[in-house]
Amino acid sequence: MARRPAIARLLAAAAGLLALAPAGAAERADLIVSNALVLTMDGSGTVLEPGVVVVRGDSIAAVGGPELLARYEADTVLDAGGDIAMPGMINLHNHLPMVAFRGLGENGVADRLFRFFFPLEKALLSRELIRTASRQAAIELALSGVTLVADMYYHEDEVARSVAEVGIRGVLGETVIGFPVVDAPEPFGGLAYAERFIAEWKGHPLVTPAVAPHAPYTVPPEWLLRSKALAEREGVPVLIHMAEFAHERELIAERIGAFPAGASVVRYLEDIGFLSDALLAAHVIYVDAEDQQILKRRDVGIAHNPKANGRGNTGMSPAWEMFENGLDLGLGTDGPMSSNQMDVLDVMTHAAAVARFLGGDATRFTPRELLYLATVGGARALDREDELGSLEVGKKADLVIVDAHAPNVQPVYDPYASVALGAYPENVRTTIVNGRLVVRDRVLLTVDMDAHWREWTALTGRVAEFAKTLE
Ligand SMILES: [Zn+2]
């Protein structure tokens, strides 16, 4: 996406300065987080201890020290009790509805894709399953401190409904693929579906609809370019799996037609004119130095999924080189059948482990750099760093509070290390998205959990019955 000028943020900052109230007259805000150790993740690495974050409407009105408490008043003041406040985390790659199938086929099944994934999807996928499972996944994400998730699946309007209901952000790509699927009986019918989905959801405060051609080996150039054209016309992102497999060139040659001799997957996509700044590419493992230059020039966002790539034995991404070369890189988990857990906290440790192992260098990805990937990096990959990713005046109020008193987080000598390498998802106490409290002290405030639980257990009961036929 074209980068928006930072003017909106500057204006908001100026307004904040102009609005400095005379002594005695407190300014109204909607929500104040006080007494926090604030990791702002701004460009200069500002850490405030104790720090205060003031939220008005959907945005951050002020970030600073305790003096802000005299300047602002709000009905809701959360005393963080010394816990760590930081930007909400961004999960750049997922397939939320597949949480319905999580844990199946885990016991050494070699052809898991064909023996479990495809039969399960073929037999069981429906609007209802996608809606309920997406809600389950979004609940898990909100509780783990993820405030934005990028997703690729079918019936993405149902995913949108559930993500919006739970109250986190979604960049949600409707899948375009070359065979009949649950929401499109015609091959590539996802494109028309995406067009309707985008028309229905564009402009929603939490949901950014998108189009998601599945991968270069399932979508030929014509449909890749038609997907890109739709996205350009509507000003929405394009999501894809890219350079995920060592044999991806052979897969393209086999399924799509001849693959140009000597090309890489990235150069093939560049040559057909597919790459653009609207693109968010997942995996991006098999890329050489030239590919990386192309991706940088085209401002392609990259979702790095070290945990899923390791688990699925698909390869190890040169993420450190891409990071050092200034590419826009964030973290993702991939779907819950590939990664199981959906929190970004654990992915940070995997990102460090992979980069350090590949380079034989234990200094790669410091804790602060890992937290950067999980927040600002994700926002930059989506070209939304002007509104998301850090706690700065004028940006959207997406923040989380992490329990600094938890045994596994203690001691907090270096808060970046305590969070990036130490925290578990259940250490996230509070999640605020777009200025709204979604989770407070580990309680999800947005969903009727009893009603959801009835739907979820009915669904998993049906899945369990069907799964017996696959063993
Ligand atoms: Zn994926």
Residues whose N, C-alpha, C, O or C-beta is under 5 A from the ligand:
A	BS01	ZN	D334 G335
